[in-house]
Amino acid sequence: MTKDERFVIFASSLGTVFEWYDFYLYGSLAAIIGAQFFSAYPPATRDIFALLAFAAGFLVRPFGAIVFGRIGDIVGRKYTFLVTILIMGVSTFVVGLLPNAATIGIAAPIILIILRLLQGLALGGEYGGAATYVAEHSPHGKRGYYTSFIQTTATLGLFLSLLVILFTRTMLGEAAFADWGWRIPFLLSVVLLGVSVVIRLKLNESPVFQKMKDEGKGSKAPLTESFAKWSNAKIVLLALFGGVMGQGVVWYTGQFYALFFLQSILKVDGYTANLLIAWSLLLGTGFFIVFGALSDKIGRKPIILAGCLIAALTFFPIFKMITGNANPALEKAINTIKVEVVADPAGCGDLFNPVGTRVFTAPCDTARAYLSQQSVKYSTAYGAAGSGVKVVVNGKDVPYTAAASNPQVLAAVQAAGYPKAGDAQIVKMSNPFDIFRPQVAAIIGLLFVLVLFVTMVYGPIAAMLVELFPTKIRYTSMSLPYHIGNGWFGGLLPATSFAIVASTGDIYAGLWYPIIFASITAVVGFLFLPETKDVDITK
């Protein structure tokens, strides 16, 4: 690797790390942000709104891909991702200054969501530009290796956000951090923005793009050529359903859903949960480069599809083992305690509520929603027509009132064996290096396996996407399937999976979401996706 090539990778990757840092700060602080900006709603609804505001940034990423992809294919790679990083950095800084709902009311969440949308648009243009730029500087036979450094940036950005959050939490204490200290990581982004812009200004345009432009062979209508012509549009669809869709759900399960699962379902405190994820990322990040380089030898397709398939087959046992180690009392309770909601079936509705806007009033629905919030596994048994609602714990009837708080029900399930908040058996780390206790080490090991799946599906994906499309429409064509697969299928995963858990009463049911989509990708990719490692990308 030459000095110039190292600088290209360093400059592109560093800026992208900072951009992912900005984007994922919100995800790492979703619970606190929910309390700050959606405080007018009950806790369960507040959490879903916070996740949906997180998802809003993902929803607009494909539109950012279209807008900035077109600019990148007409104007150039370098200037386009200078613009995207400026939008991202300024939006993140403003979040740190934004007054909460208690101060300015409904304007607070509205402005927050607008800022998340701007972040999503910027990220929609950033990744395709950085991946294309690095690939077009890479020698033939090394594209998987070179672009794998870009693939580390999302995880490194998340890791950096977790480190800054943990350091700030430790210095200020939980109370001050939840009150105002959460703003500090957002405000620090302005420093990272300045560094990124200065470094990227030193870059030259991609030689492949510059040569094409000098020869007058560029596209004047990259959107039309990318999506209106079936010869290219079918490759876009294959890239989405045979590659990026599965990669997206495996990625967000291994990094984000795992974090939310630890905190919201297993009741692990935020400090410990973030440390556990941070250690797994630290141990696993190097494998992005391992699998990227390996894809130069054996191909992109077998590694990506194997990652999707193995993940789909093992998510259930891995998450069950995480539960058993992180909250053993909860695992035992789920397996041994029988909880039923008995009610007239006419009074029991569907609890699926991914957007958090439904208000449940029927006693059968409020009872099941309450049990789900407490991570209690329940089943629904139908009573006689016109009968009331009762909760049965191990065969004993428990009085139930259709209220937000049900101390009798909570006391009954806890007496039967469900753990109380702060139970001594729930994993807890006292400091960042408290990793050698068997309980902590086992959880980090399991989370590391999830990250390993992420590195398999994500390490080679940039090289594959770059190689699927011609230079003149590469930025546009590769960006859209990437951001639909990751922004929509991946970004909506946490809120949708938690809604599935709430509606079924099974803490593992949300895993069906990534399992189904990863399996579809494994099949479609195996049957239809071409291998690309030997493609000449200069054409």
Secondary structure by P-SEA (a helix, b strand, c coil): ccaaaaaaaaaaaaaaaaaaaaaaccccaaaaaaaaccccccaaaaaaaaaaaaaccccaaaaaaaaaaaaaacccaaaaaaaaaaaaaaaaaaaaaccccccccaaaaaaaaaaaaaaaaaaaacaaaaaaaaaaaccccccccccccccaaaaaaaaaaaaaaaaaaaaccaaaaacccccccccaaaaaaaaaaaaaaaccccaaaaaaaaacccccccccccccccaaaaaaaaaacccaaaaaaaaaaacaaaaaaacccccccaaaaaaaaaaaaaaccaaaaaaaaaaacccaaaaaaaaaaaaaacaaaaaaaaaaaacaaaaaaaacbbbbbcccccccccccccccccccccaaaaaaaaaaaacbbbbbbbccccbbbbbbcccbbbbbccccccaaaaaaaaaacccccccccccccccccccccaaaaaaaaaaaaaaaaaaaaccaaaaaaaaaccccaaaaaaaaaaaaaccccccaaaaaaaaaaaacccccccaaaaaaaaaaaaaaaaccccccccccccc
